[in-house]
Amino acid sequence: MLGRRLHHTDFGNGAHTEQPNPVYTEQVNKLGPKYINRNCVACHVNNGRAVPPAIGAPMLQSVVKVGSDATGAPHPTLGAVLQPQSTSGPAEGGATIASYTAISGQYGDGTPYSLRAPTYSFTGTTPGYFSARIAPQLVGLGLLEAVSEAAISALADPGDANQDGISGRVQTVIDPVTGQRRLGRFTHKGGRALLSHQIAGALNADMGVTTSIFPVLDGETASGATELTDADLATMTRYTAALGVSARRDLANAQALQGEQLFTSAACVSCHVPTLATGPYHPMTELRNQTIHPYTDLLLHDMGAGLADNMGEGAATGSEWRTAPLWSIGLTAGVSGGEAYLHDGRARSLEEAILWHGGEAEQAKEAFRTMSAADRAALVKFLKSL
């Protein structure tokens, strides 16, 4: 409950998002000086996905990563993340969706569809290299953390040895605490190894709050005072790790069951692996030795030019993305107040999300595109049951 309280706390004025909870006086005046939003739930509404802003509106529920080159090296003036708000003085600039470009296509039966690709506009410095990322859902992260590195690595096939066209590979990152190289599993490109690292990174870049893990604010070179204690970070981590996944629905629905078979026959399961097992060593006992159904392999896959950014992250290229978990995806509209999928929220429906798949997922996408209308509806019904 203490972790939840921090999750809902404004790090500027200490206010709780749910009234009449009292001000958390110990957390007042920790916000900024540069930031994206003021508390965790401002982006992760109901612990779910965010939806993109309207055209021309500030992007305050997204992270716009910026760099000085295609490898993602920090930008000389903007740092690693664009922070559009400040507690005092001018902000470093902002980003908006300027427009969408419509991309027309047809299903195999001749039914037309239209996708949309966002075009971004910047105020202040315009970065030459950037990657826009919508806030993802938070449920089930502790279970994903509890899957062993060995189990994830066993799913990798970087050279496509089995010649199925799928060549998922592991992202590796430097542990900011130990300096060791670890398997990355969190963020859209697997840029964080542990949930505590991800939360500490979000506190730093999204809200301008320092921790012992990341004591240097984005764009700065010197450490500041540690603002959030290790104990507070531990409670935030425990709260987030324990966020449960909703039960699957429509277990006896004939259409959903047919869709599950189609999801398998279309080879969607090659990346969205239905079943994983957590290991015996996670610090939280309740997360150990569980059979889970996240529909992800937590690996990087090349998704083709259509979804590519012009900037990579760690070992991931601009076109490589970590397989997104699908559990609870069917609840998106109710939780988030709308539907938005993929790393930047461009897809307005699950159908659009599938049709954007390319690269290693091209064959699976084509299997869906050429299905009958009834089969397409069944596959989507299955996804909405998760």
N, C-alpha and C positions, 0 to 999 in steps of 0.2 A: 504493500500500500504506500510506503514511502517512495518507492520507485515510481508508482503511478502519479503520486503528487508532484514529483519533479517533472514527469512527462507532460503534465498539464500546467506547469508554472511558467509565467512570463519572466524571463531573466532580466528584464528591465525594471519593472515595478513590483515583481513578486506576486502578482495576482494569479489566482487559479481560474481556469477557464469555466469551471462549474461553480456557480454561486449558490449558497453563501459561504463556500469554503474560505478560510481566512488567508490573508496575505502571508506568503512564506518569506519572512523578513530576512532570513539568512541568505536568500538568493537575490536580493535587490541589488541593482546597479552592476550586474555582471555582464549585461548585454553589450555587444559591440567591442570596439568602436565602429566596425563595419559588420554588416550581417545581412542575411536573406529574410529571416522571419524570427519571431520573438519566442516561440515555444515549439515543442515537438509536434503537438497535435494540430498546429496551424497548417502544416504540410501533410502530415499523416492523419487525415480526418477519419475519426472512428477506427484508427489503426489500419486504415485501408489505403488504396491507391489515391493519388490526387488526379484531378482532371486538368487539362491545359486551360490557361486563361483565354478570355475572348481576344480576338485580334486587336492589337494595339494596347492591351492591358499589361501591367507589369507582371513578370514571371516570378511570383513569390512562393510558388509551391513546386518549383523545379530547381535543380542545381545546374548551372551552366558552367561546365569545366572549361578552362581556357589554357592555352599554352603558347609557347614561342616557336614551336616546330611540330612536326607530325608525330613525334614521340611523346608529346605531352609535357615537355620540360616547362617549368613555371614561366609565366609571362613576366617580363621585367617590371611592369607597373601594376598588373592586375593580380599577380600571384597565380594560384592554381584554380581559383573559383571566383566567378563574378559575384560581387556582393553589392546589391543595388540600394541598400539602405545604410544609414549611419546614425549614430547617436548624437553627433555634433559635427558641424562642418559639411562640406559637399560630399556626396557619395561618389564612388569610383565609376559610376555609370550603370546602365541597366540594359536589359534585353526584352524584346517583345516579339510576338509572332506578327510579322508584317502582313503575311498573306498565306494562302494555301494554293498550291498548284494541283489542279485536278488531273488524275491519270485514269483514263478509261480503259476498260477491258471487258471481256465476255467470258462467261462460263462455257463449258463444253456444249451445253444445250442452247447456246445463243443468248441467254439472259444477260443483259448488260450489268456492269457494276462500275463504281467509281471509287478510287482511292484518293487520298490527299496527302501531299508532301509539304511540310511547313517551310516557310522562308522567314528568317529571323532578321531583326533590325536592332541596332545597338545605339545607345547614347553614350557620350564620352568616348573612350578608346574603343575602337572596333578591333577585336582580336582576329588575327588571320587564321587561327586554329581554335576550334571550340567543339564542344559536345554537350547538347542539352539532354538532361535526364529528369524525368518526372519522378516525384516521390513514390516509392513502391509500397506495397502492403507490408505490414510488420508481423503478421501472424505466422507461427511456425518456425521462426528464426532460430530458437533454441534447439529445436529438433534437427534442423539442418546443420547447426554447429556441432551437434553430437555425432554426426556421421563421421566415421574415421577417414583420415586422409588416404589410407590404403584402399578403402572401399571406393572412394571417388577415383583414385588413380587407376584402379582396375577397370574402370569403364572407358578410360581414354584409349584412343586409337589414332595418334597423331599422324601416322603414315598411311592410314586406311589399309591396314594389313588384310582385312577381310573383304576389301574392295566393294563395300556397300555404299560408297559415296559419302559416308559420315566419318569425319576425322576429328572428333572432339579432343581437345587437349587441355592440360592443367594450366591454370594461371598460378604463378608463384610471386609472392610479395615478401618484403622484408618486415619482420616483426618489429614494430617500433619500440618495444620494451626490451627484447633480448638481442635484437640484431640478427637473429637467425632467419633463414629463408623458409617460408611456410606456404602451404597451399592456400590460395585465395578463393573464397566462396561467396562473399557478400559484395553488394553493389552490382550494377548492370554489367560490369566487366570483371567481376571477381577481384576487386581492388583491395579488399580487407580480408584478413584471415580469421579474426575473432570478432564476436559481437561487441565486446567491450571496445575494440579498436574502431569499429564502425560508429558506435555511439560517440566516442571521444572525438572522432573526426568530424561528425556532424555538429557536435557542440562547438568545435573550433571554427569550421568553415561556414556553417549555416547561422550560428548565433554569436560568434565571436567570444566564446567562453573557453578558457584554457583549462587543461587538466594536466596531471603528471605525465600522461601518455603523449599529449600534443601540447606542450607549453608555449610553442611559438605560433603566434597568430598568422593566418594566411597572408602572404605578401610581406611579412616582417622577417627579420634575421635574428633578433634577440629574444630570449625567453622572457616572459612576463611572470607575474605572480600566479601561482596555481589558484584558480578561482573556484573550481568545483573539486571537493575533496575526493580522495579515493573511495571513501565510504559511500558518498553520494553516487559516484559513478557505479559502484558495485550494486547499489539498490536499483538504479536505472537499468543496468544490464540484466539483473534478475527479473525485473518486471517484464522487460521486453522478451527475454528468453522464455518466459512462462506463458506468453500470449498463445492461447490455444487455437487450433484450426477447427472450423465448423465441420459438423458431420456431413458426409455426402448425402445427397437427397435422391429421390426417384430410383431407389435401388431395385424396384420391381417394374419400372416403367419400360415397356417393350421398345419404345423408340430410343430411349437413352441406352439401353443394352445393345441395340443394333448399332448405335453410334459408337459405343465402346469398341465393338468388333471392327468397325470401319477405321477408327483411330489407330488400331493396331495394324490392320492390313495396309493402311496408307503409310506405314513406317514412321508415324509421328512419335511412337514410343522409342525410336532409336535415340532421340535426344531427351524427350519428355518421359524419362524412365518412370514407370508407375510406382515401383516399390523399392524402398531402400531400408536398411536396418541401421539403427544408431548403435554406437559402440558402448563398451562397459565403463568408460573412464571420464565421462563428462562430470564437472563438479556438481551439477544438480542431479540428484539421484533419480528424480522422476523422469528425466530425459534419457536415461540409459536403457539399452537393450529393448528398444521399441521397434516394431515393424511399422513403417510410415509409408504414406502414399502421396509424395509431393509432386510427382510428374516432372522431375528434373534430374539431370546427371551432374549439375553444378560445374559443368565444363564449358570451355570456350568453343564456339562454333562460328565459322565464317558464314554470315547470313546474306552475303552478296552485296552488290553495289547499291541497291535500292535503299538499304538500311544503314549504309556506311556513313560515318563521320569522317572528317579529314584529320582526325587526331586519335592516336592510340592511347593506351594506358598500361603501363608495365609491359608485360609480354603480349598483351592484346593489341591487335591492329585496329584500325578504324572500322573495319567490317566485321570484327569478331565480337560476339556478345555471349555472356554466360546464359545458359538455358534458364528461362524464368520458371519458377514453380507455378503450377496451375491450381494447386489446392485453394479452395475458397474463391476461385475466379468467377464462379457463377453468381456470387453475392455482390459483385462489384457495383451494380447500379444502385442497390439499396444502401450499401455501406458508404459509397463515395458520392452519391447524389447524381450520378451520371456514369457513362461508360467511356473509358479511355485505356488503350492497351499499347504495348510495345514500349521501348525505352523512353520515348518522348511523348507518348500519349496520342500519336497521330491517328491511330486506328479507333474508329467510333463504334466498332462492333467486333465480335469475335471473328466473324467472316472476314472483315477487313484485315484483322491481325494475321490470319492465316494467309491471305492473298499477298501480304507483304513479304512473306518468307521467300528467300532465294538462296543462292550459294549451296551449302550442304543440304538445305531444306527444300531445294527446288523440286525434287521429285515428289516429296510429300505434298507440297503445295499444288503441284499439277494433278496429283491423285485427287485432291479435294476439288480443284477447279473443274475437273472433268467428270465428277460424280453427277448423278441425277439430282434434281432438286430435292427429292425425298431423302436421299442419302445425305446430302449436305445438311438438311434440317436435322437429321438424326444425329450426325456428328456434333453439331452445335448444341443440340439438346443434351448430349452426354457432357459436354464441357460445362454447361450451365448447371449440371447436377453435382459438379465437384465442389 
